[in-house]
Amino acid sequence: MPRRKLRVKAVDSARINTELTELRTRLEIHTEWPRAVLAEAEEAAERPRLPEYDATDLPLFTVDPPGSRDLDQAMHLTRRPGGGYRVHYAIADVAAFVRPGGAIDTEARRRVETLYFPDHRVPLHPTRLSEDAASLLPGEPRPALLWQLDLDADGAVVLADLRRAVVRSHRRLDYAAVERAVELGGADEQLALLATVGGLREEQERARGGINLPVPEQEVEETLHGYVLGYRAPGPADGWNAQISLLTGMAAAELMLDAGVGLLRTLPAAPAAGYERLRRIAAALDVDWPQSVPYPELIRSLDPDAPLDAAFLTACTGLLRGAGYHAFDESRGLPVPAEPDHAALAAPYAHCTAPLRRLGDRFAQEVCAAVAAGEDVPDWAREALPALPALMAGGDRRAGEVERACVDLVEAELLAGREGEAFAAVVVDVDERRPGSGTVQLRDPAVRARCDGAGAGAGVGGGLPLGRVIDVRLTTADPATGTVRFTAV
């Protein structure tokens, strides 16, 4: 499920930064590294396992948020003779630095994934690797898993191959720079092809019935009068870049399914009740959703920059609950999933493009590299597969806990001092275990919080009317506990 991204723009001395530090302590987030891990990372950074194949002449480039240093992926695009396109996609080869069973491996299995706070990142691997020696930083030779993905003129895959290689990124770009170059007509061939191929892959996604939610990123900015909450909606370049990653993840899934061994990211289809609930929320948010318009087409018609559309897109993430990992190894009695698809993508899919930030990607990469080379999957990767779904599920729960705590804190800080004020809100959820209680989404600011039903705005018996716009009054906004509560009026 897409994470709600929160970033805080505040001076170092701002109160919210202190509160976020205290939050990490309360959640028992370990930001320090054991000495053995740091020592092993330093040694590995100096002597990584380098493959024989040299692809450093391939002019790869990266697209990431400004200031990012944990660069997992780099790409190069070209036209194929006779029509179609060729995408080279390099993914950081973390296994070149991590010794199976060693200190880094053990610590990574404990952390599972990078945790994101609005002001700070708690990485999966030591920064000596994740932001330095293993990162695909420009100008530096790096070990990588290099995919070659050949597409036809419509963007469909006709060939997928993978090999280990030494690569060198030539440029580091951010999304805004890519968009400006394309929109102003000054894009070079690489960026123009990224827009072309990204657009074709979006058409492929539409034809499959898939959907990629453009969930806005929330930004909290300190002003002279307190904090304000705004959105940064993902732009076209975010979508083009995501399509290249999704393309690779789907190719990896097919490769592993054909071999009968691997790790998939799966998602069951959402129940009909989930769509019915979204229709009520759409009506309350003035989102026009004709009965004849399929859900994926509605999502593509929305503007993430519009507050009401943004609120609806956030509500849509509820349909993605149930995503998980499925390991399989037919030779060892671990069956292929009966339903291997990821429902949001309408295709089998594997997480394999972010090994610096997600534990499971390293193992999926290793399986794919061995299968593509016609070799046996290494025992260390094969033996880890059965335990990975539970490990990854635990990591996802932990990341979800961090996300919820951060959102609660930031929204409480945003509303602190406004107790007693009334707001217009949409009822987006009701609590069946506690009649009369539920969750509301404010129209302005874009805050979601618990609400108790009472008074004229509530439904029969004081219950909250799901999907309806009601007036609510802020009763609690406590940053110390991350508590925001409303009462219907």
C-alpha positions as CSV (number, residue, x, y, z in Angstrom):
1,M,0.0,0.0,0.0
2,P,1.4,3.4,-0.9
3,R,2.8,5.2,2.1
4,R,1.6,8.7,3.1
5,K,4.8,10.7,2.7
6,L,5.3,13.5,5.1
7,R,8.2,16.0,4.9
8,V,8.8,18.8,7.4
9,K,10.3,22.1,6.3
10,A,11.3,23.7,9.6
11,V,14.4,25.2,11.1
12,D,16.5,22.8,13.2
13,S,15.3,24.5,16.5
14,A,11.6,24.1,15.6
15,R,9.5,22.3,18.3
16,I,8.4,19.7,15.8
17,N,11.9,18.4,15.2
18,T,12.3,17.8,19.0
19,E,9.0,16.0,19.0
20,L,10.0,13.8,16.2
21,T,13.2,12.8,18.0
22,E,11.2,12.0,21.1
23,L,8.8,9.9,18.9
24,R,11.7,7.8,17.6
25,T,12.6,7.1,21.2
26,R,9.1,6.1,22.2
27,L,8.9,3.7,19.2
28,E,12.2,2.2,20.2
29,I,13.7,2.9,16.7
30,H,17.4,2.0,16.8
31,T,19.3,4.7,14.9
32,E,22.7,3.6,16.0
33,W,24.7,0.7,14.4
34,P,26.5,-2.1,16.1
35,R,30.3,-1.7,15.8
36,A,30.6,-5.1,14.0
37,V,28.2,-3.8,11.3
38,L,30.1,-0.6,10.8
39,A,33.4,-2.4,10.6
40,E,32.1,-4.9,8.1
41,A,30.5,-2.2,6.0
42,E,33.8,-0.3,5.9
43,E,35.7,-3.5,4.8
44,A,33.0,-4.3,2.2
45,A,33.1,-0.8,0.8
46,E,36.8,-1.1,0.1
47,R,36.6,-4.6,-1.4
48,P,33.2,-5.3,-3.1
49,R,32.7,-8.3,-5.3
50,L,33.0,-7.0,-8.8
51,P,31.7,-8.8,-11.9
52,E,33.8,-9.3,-15.0
53,Y,31.4,-7.6,-17.4
54,D,32.2,-3.9,-17.8
55,A,29.3,-1.7,-18.9
56,T,30.7,1.6,-17.6
57,D,30.5,3.1,-21.2
58,L,26.7,2.9,-21.0
59,P,25.5,6.5,-20.2
60,L,23.1,5.7,-17.4
61,F,21.3,8.4,-15.5
62,T,19.3,8.4,-12.3
63,V,16.0,10.2,-11.4
64,D,15.4,10.8,-7.7
65,P,14.2,13.4,-5.2
66,P,16.7,16.3,-4.8
67,G,19.5,15.5,-2.4
68,S,19.0,11.8,-2.4
69,R,22.1,9.7,-2.0
70,D,20.7,6.1,-1.6
71,L,20.3,5.6,-5.4
72,D,19.1,2.1,-6.2
73,Q,18.4,2.5,-9.9
74,A,19.9,4.0,-13.1
75,M,18.6,3.7,-16.6
76,H,19.5,4.2,-20.3
77,L,17.0,4.1,-23.1
78,T,17.4,3.8,-26.9
79,R,15.4,3.0,-30.0
80,R,15.9,-0.5,-31.4
81,P,16.8,-1.0,-35.1
82,G,13.6,-1.9,-36.9
83,G,11.3,-0.3,-34.3
84,G,10.6,-0.5,-30.6
85,Y,12.8,0.4,-27.6
86,R,15.5,-0.9,-25.4
87,V,15.7,-0.1,-21.7
88,H,18.8,-0.8,-19.7
89,Y,18.0,-0.7,-16.0
90,A,20.8,-1.0,-13.5
91,I,20.0,-1.9,-9.9
92,A,22.5,-1.6,-7.1
93,D,24.0,-5.0,-6.3
94,V,23.8,-5.1,-2.5
95,A,24.9,-8.7,-2.5
96,A,28.3,-7.6,-3.7
97,F,28.8,-6.0,-0.3
98,V,26.8,-8.2,2.1
99,R,28.2,-11.5,3.3
100,P,25.5,-14.1,4.0
101,G,25.2,-14.6,7.7
102,G,27.5,-11.7,8.5
103,A,26.9,-8.7,10.7
104,I,25.3,-6.6,8.0
105,D,23.0,-9.4,6.8
106,T,22.0,-10.1,10.4
107,E,21.2,-6.4,11.1
108,A,19.4,-6.0,7.8
109,R,17.1,-8.9,8.7
110,R,16.3,-7.2,12.0
111,R,15.6,-3.8,10.4
112,V,13.9,-5.2,7.2
113,E,13.4,-1.9,5.5
114,T,14.3,1.8,5.6
115,L,12.0,3.8,7.9
116,Y,11.0,7.3,6.8
117,F,10.3,10.1,9.3
118,P,9.4,13.6,8.1
119,D,12.7,14.9,9.2
120,H,15.0,11.8,9.2
121,R,15.6,8.5,7.5
122,V,16.6,5.3,9.4
123,P,18.3,3.2,6.7
124,L,18.3,-0.5,6.2
125,H,22.1,-0.6,5.6
126,P,24.9,1.6,7.0
127,T,25.2,4.8,5.0
128,R,28.8,3.9,4.1
129,L,27.1,1.5,1.7
130,S,23.6,2.8,1.1
131,E,24.7,6.4,0.4
132,D,28.2,5.7,-0.7
133,A,29.9,2.6,-1.9
134,A,26.8,0.7,-3.1
135,S,24.8,3.7,-4.3
136,L,24.7,4.4,-8.0
137,L,26.1,7.9,-7.6
138,P,27.3,9.7,-10.7
139,G,30.8,9.2,-11.9
140,E,31.5,6.1,-9.7
141,P,32.0,2.5,-11.0
142,R,29.5,0.3,-9.1
143,P,28.6,-3.4,-9.2
144,A,25.0,-3.7,-10.4
145,L,22.4,-6.1,-11.8
146,L,21.9,-4.8,-15.3
147,W,18.5,-5.6,-17.0
148,Q,18.0,-5.4,-20.7
149,L,14.3,-5.0,-21.5
150,D,13.4,-4.9,-25.2
151,L,10.0,-3.4,-26.0
152,D,8.0,-3.3,-29.2
153,A,6.6,-0.1,-30.7
154,D,3.6,-0.2,-28.3
155,G,5.8,-0.7,-25.2
156,A,5.1,-4.4,-24.7
157,V,8.0,-6.6,-23.6
158,V,9.5,-8.9,-26.2
159,L,12.8,-9.8,-24.4
160,A,14.1,-9.6,-20.8
161,D,17.6,-10.4,-19.9
162,L,19.8,-9.8,-16.8
163,R,23.5,-10.0,-16.0
164,R,25.9,-8.7,-13.4
165,A,28.0,-5.8,-14.6
166,V,30.1,-2.9,-13.4
167,V,28.2,0.3,-14.3
168,R,28.7,4.0,-14.0
169,S,25.9,6.6,-13.8
170,H,26.7,9.6,-15.8
171,R,24.0,12.0,-14.5
172,R,21.9,12.5,-11.4
173,L,18.5,14.2,-12.2
174,D,15.4,15.0,-10.2
175,Y,11.8,14.8,-11.2
176,A,11.3,18.5,-11.6
177,A,14.4,18.9,-13.9
178,V,13.1,16.1,-16.1
179,E,9.7,17.6,-16.4
180,R,11.0,21.0,-17.2
181,A,13.2,19.7,-19.9
182,V,10.4,17.7,-21.5
183,E,7.8,20.4,-21.2
184,L,10.0,23.2,-22.6
185,G,11.1,21.1,-25.5
186,G,14.8,21.0,-24.4
187,A,15.0,17.4,-23.4
188,D,17.8,15.4,-24.8
189,E,17.2,12.0,-26.4
190,Q,17.3,10.1,-23.1
191,L,14.7,12.2,-21.4
192,A,12.5,12.3,-24.4
193,L,12.6,8.5,-24.6
194,L,11.8,8.3,-20.9
195,A,8.7,10.3,-21.5
196,T,7.8,8.2,-24.6
197,V,8.4,4.8,-23.0
198,G,6.8,5.9,-19.7
199,G,3.7,7.0,-21.6
200,L,3.6,3.7,-23.6
201,R,3.9,1.7,-20.4
202,E,1.1,3.7,-18.8
203,E,-1.0,2.7,-21.9
204,Q,0.0,-0.9,-21.3
205,E,-1.1,-0.6,-17.7
206,R,-4.5,0.9,-18.8
207,A,-5.0,-1.9,-21.2
208,R,-4.4,-4.5,-18.5
209,G,-6.8,-2.8,-16.1
210,G,-4.0,-1.8,-13.8
211,I,-3.7,1.3,-11.7
212,N,-0.9,3.2,-10.0
213,L,-2.3,5.6,-7.3
214,P,-0.8,9.1,-7.6
215,V,-0.9,9.7,-3.8
216,P,0.1,13.2,-2.9
217,E,3.1,13.9,-0.6
218,Q,2.2,16.0,2.4
219,E,4.5,18.8,3.4
220,V,4.4,20.6,6.7
221,E,6.0,24.0,6.7
222,E,6.7,26.3,9.6
223,T,5.4,29.9,9.3
224,L,5.2,32.9,11.5
225,H,1.7,31.9,12.5
226,G,2.4,28.2,13.1
227,Y,2.4,25.2,10.7
228,V,0.6,24.8,7.4
229,L,0.0,21.6,5.6
230,G,0.2,21.3,1.8
231,Y,0.5,18.7,-0.9
232,R,3.2,17.9,-3.5
233,A,1.4,16.0,-6.1
234,P,3.4,13.5,-8.2
235,G,4.1,14.8,-11.7
236,P,4.4,13.1,-15.0
237,A,8.1,12.4,-14.4
238,D,7.2,10.5,-11.2
239,G,4.9,8.3,-13.3
240,W,7.4,7.7,-16.1
241,N,10.1,6.7,-13.6
242,A,7.7,4.5,-11.7
243,Q,6.8,2.7,-15.0
244,I,10.4,1.7,-15.6
245,S,10.6,0.2,-12.1
246,L,7.3,-1.6,-12.5
247,L,8.3,-2.9,-15.9
248,T,11.4,-4.4,-14.3
249,G,9.5,-5.9,-11.3
250,M,7.0,-7.6,-13.7
251,A,9.9,-9.0,-15.8
252,A,11.5,-10.3,-12.6
253,A,8.2,-12.0,-11.5
254,E,7.8,-13.7,-14.9
255,L,11.4,-14.9,-14.8
256,M,11.0,-16.4,-11.3
257,L,7.6,-17.9,-12.1
258,D,9.1,-19.7,-15.1
259,A,11.9,-21.1,-12.9
260,G,9.5,-22.1,-10.1
261,V,11.5,-20.3,-7.5
262,G,11.3,-16.7,-6.1
263,L,9.5,-14.1,-4.1
264,L,6.4,-12.2,-5.4
265,R,4.6,-9.2,-4.2
266,T,0.9,-10.1,-4.4
267,L,-2.4,-8.4,-3.8
268,P,-5.9,-10.0,-3.9
269,A,-8.7,-8.2,-5.7
270,A,-10.6,-5.7,-3.6
271,P,-14.1,-6.8,-2.4
272,A,-17.2,-5.1,-3.9
273,A,-18.0,-3.5,-0.6
274,G,-14.7,-1.6,-0.8
275,Y,-15.8,0.0,-4.1
276,E,-19.2,0.8,-2.8
277,R,-17.7,2.6,0.2
278,L,-15.5,4.6,-2.2
279,R,-18.5,5.7,-4.2
280,R,-20.1,7.2,-1.1
281,I,-16.9,9.0,-0.3
282,A,-16.6,10.3,-3.9
283,A,-20.1,11.7,-3.7
284,A,-19.4,13.5,-0.4
285,L,-16.1,14.9,-1.9
286,D,-17.9,16.1,-5.1
287,V,-15.8,13.7,-7.1
288,D,-17.8,12.8,-10.2
289,W,-17.9,9.0,-10.7
290,P,-20.5,7.9,-13.3
291,Q,-21.6,4.3,-13.0
292,S,-20.3,3.6,-16.5
293,V,-16.7,4.7,-15.6
294,P,-14.4,2.0,-14.3
295,Y,-12.4,2.7,-11.2
296,P,-8.9,2.8,-13.0
297,E,-10.2,5.3,-15.5
298,L,-11.6,7.5,-12.6
299,I,-8.2,7.5,-10.9
300,R,-6.5,8.6,-14.1
301,S,-9.0,11.5,-14.4
302,L,-8.3,13.0,-11.0
303,D,-6.0,15.9,-10.2
304,P,-3.7,15.2,-7.2
305,D,-3.2,18.9,-6.9
306,A,-6.9,19.5,-6.1
307,P,-7.5,19.1,-2.4
308,L,-10.8,17.1,-2.8
309,D,-9.3,14.8,-5.4
310,A,-6.2,14.4,-3.1
311,A,-8.4,13.4,-0.2
312,F,-10.2,10.8,-2.4
313,L,-6.9,9.4,-3.6
314,T,-5.8,9.0,0.0
315,A,-9.0,7.1,0.8
316,C,-8.4,4.8,-2.2
317,T,-5.3,3.4,-0.6
318,G,-7.7,1.3,1.5
319,L,-8.3,-0.9,-1.5
320,L,-4.6,-1.9,-1.4
321,R,-4.8,-3.5,2.0
322,G,-3.9,-7.2,1.9
323,A,-0.7,-6.8,-0.2
324,G,2.0,-9.3,0.9
325,Y,4.9,-11.4,-0.1
326,H,4.7,-15.0,-1.4
327,A,7.8,-17.1,-1.5
328,F,7.9,-20.3,-3.7
329,D,10.4,-23.0,-4.5
330,E,8.8,-25.9,-6.2
331,S,11.9,-28.1,-6.0
332,R,11.7,-27.9,-2.2
333,G,7.9,-28.3,-1.8
334,L,7.1,-24.6,-1.6
335,P,4.3,-24.1,-4.2
336,V,3.8,-21.2,-6.6
337,P,0.8,-19.1,-5.5
338,A,-2.5,-20.1,-7.0
339,E,-3.2,-16.4,-7.7
340,P,0.2,-14.8,-8.4
341,D,-1.1,-11.4,-9.6
342,H,-0.8,-8.0,-7.9
343,A,-4.4,-6.8,-8.4
344,A,-3.4,-3.1,-8.7
345,L,-1.0,-3.9,-11.5
346,A,-3.2,-6.7,-13.0
347,A,0.0,-8.8,-13.5
348,P,2.5,-10.8,-11.5
349,Y,5.0,-8.5,-9.8
350,A,8.1,-8.6,-7.6
351,H,9.9,-6.1,-5.5
352,C,13.4,-6.1,-6.8
353,T,14.4,-2.5,-7.7
354,A,15.1,-1.1,-4.2
355,P,17.6,-3.4,-2.5
356,L,19.3,-0.5,-0.6
357,R,16.0,0.1,1.1
358,R,14.1,-3.2,1.2
359,L,15.5,-6.5,2.5
360,G,13.5,-8.8,0.2
361,D,14.7,-7.2,-3.0
362,R,18.3,-8.5,-2.5
363,F,17.0,-12.1,-2.5
364,A,14.7,-11.6,-5.4
365,Q,17.6,-10.1,-7.4
366,E,19.8,-13.0,-6.5
367,V,17.2,-15.5,-7.7
368,C,16.7,-13.6,-11.0
369,A,20.5,-13.3,-11.6
370,A,21.0,-17.0,-11.2
371,V,18.1,-18.0,-13.3
372,A,19.1,-15.6,-16.1
373,A,22.6,-17.0,-16.1
374,G,21.4,-20.6,-16.1
375,E,22.9,-21.3,-12.7
376,D,21.6,-22.7,-9.5
377,V,20.2,-20.2,-7.1
378,P,22.7,-19.8,-4.2
379,D,21.9,-21.8,-1.1
380,W,22.0,-18.7,1.1
381,A,19.2,-17.1,-1.0
382,R,17.2,-20.3,-1.4
383,E,17.3,-21.1,2.3
384,A,16.1,-17.7,3.2
385,L,13.0,-17.7,1.0
386,P,10.5,-19.5,3.3
387,A,11.1,-17.0,6.2
388,L,11.0,-13.8,4.0
389,P,7.2,-13.3,3.8
390,A,6.9,-13.2,7.6
391,L,10.0,-11.0,7.9
392,M,8.7,-8.5,5.3
393,A,5.2,-8.5,6.8
394,G,6.8,-7.5,10.1
395,G,8.8,-4.8,8.4
396,D,5.7,-3.5,6.7
397,R,3.8,-3.4,10.0
398,R,6.7,-1.5,11.6
399,A,6.8,1.0,8.7
400,G,3.0,1.4,9.0
401,E,3.3,2.0,12.7
402,V,6.0,4.7,12.1
403,E,3.8,6.3,9.4
404,R,0.7,6.4,11.5
405,A,2.7,7.9,14.5
406,C,4.3,10.5,12.3
407,V,1.0,11.5,10.7
408,D,-0.7,11.7,14.1
409,L,2.1,13.9,15.5
410,V,2.3,16.2,12.5
411,E,-1.5,16.7,12.3
412,A,-1.7,17.3,16.1
413,E,1.1,19.9,15.8
414,L,-0.7,21.5,12.8
415,L,-4.0,21.8,14.8
416,A,-2.6,22.6,18.3
417,G,-4.3,25.7,19.7
418,R,-7.3,25.5,17.5
419,E,-9.4,23.4,19.9
420,G,-13.1,24.4,19.8
421,E,-13.0,25.4,16.1
422,A,-15.5,23.9,13.7
423,F,-14.5,22.3,10.4
424,A,-16.3,20.7,7.4
425,A,-15.4,17.1,7.1
426,V,-16.2,13.9,5.2
427,V,-16.9,10.7,7.2
428,V,-14.5,8.2,5.5
429,D,-14.8,5.3,8.0
430,V,-17.1,4.1,10.8
431,D,-16.0,1.9,13.7
432,E,-18.3,-1.2,13.9
433,R,-16.8,-2.1,17.3
434,R,-17.6,1.3,18.8
435,P,-21.0,2.6,17.5
436,G,-21.0,6.3,17.0
437,S,-17.3,6.6,16.4
438,G,-15.3,6.7,13.1
439,T,-12.8,8.7,11.0
440,V,-13.3,12.0,9.2
441,Q,-11.3,13.7,6.5
442,L,-11.2,17.5,6.8
443,R,-11.7,19.5,3.6
444,D,-9.2,22.1,4.8
445,P,-6.6,21.5,6.1
446,A,-6.2,18.0,4.7
447,V,-6.2,16.1,8.0
448,R,-7.8,12.7,8.8
449,A,-8.6,11.9,12.5
450,R,-11.0,10.1,14.9
451,C,-14.4,11.5,15.5
452,D,-17.2,10.8,17.9
453,G,-20.8,11.2,16.7
454,A,-23.1,13.6,18.5
455,G,-25.5,16.3,17.8
456,A,-27.3,17.3,14.6
457,G,-24.5,16.3,12.3
458,A,-24.5,12.7,13.4
459,G,-26.6,9.9,12.0
460,V,-29.4,7.9,13.7
461,G,-28.5,7.2,17.3
462,G,-25.5,9.5,17.2
463,G,-23.7,7.4,14.6
464,L,-21.6,8.9,11.8
465,P,-23.0,8.8,8.3
466,L,-20.4,7.2,6.1
467,G,-19.6,9.2,3.0
468,R,-21.5,12.3,4.1
469,V,-20.1,15.9,4.7
470,I,-20.7,16.9,8.3
471,D,-19.6,19.7,10.6
472,V,-17.1,18.6,13.3
473,R,-15.5,20.4,16.3
474,L,-11.9,19.9,17.3
475,T,-11.8,18.7,20.9
476,T,-8.2,17.5,21.2
477,A,-4.9,18.3,19.4
478,D,-2.1,17.1,21.6
479,P,1.4,16.7,19.9
480,A,2.8,15.1,23.1
481,T,0.6,12.0,22.5
482,G,-0.1,12.5,18.8
483,T,-3.8,12.7,19.5
484,V,-6.4,14.5,17.4
485,R,-10.1,14.0,18.1
486,F,-13.2,15.6,16.8
487,T,-16.9,15.5,17.7
488,A,-19.8,15.9,15.2
489,V,-21.9,19.0,15.8
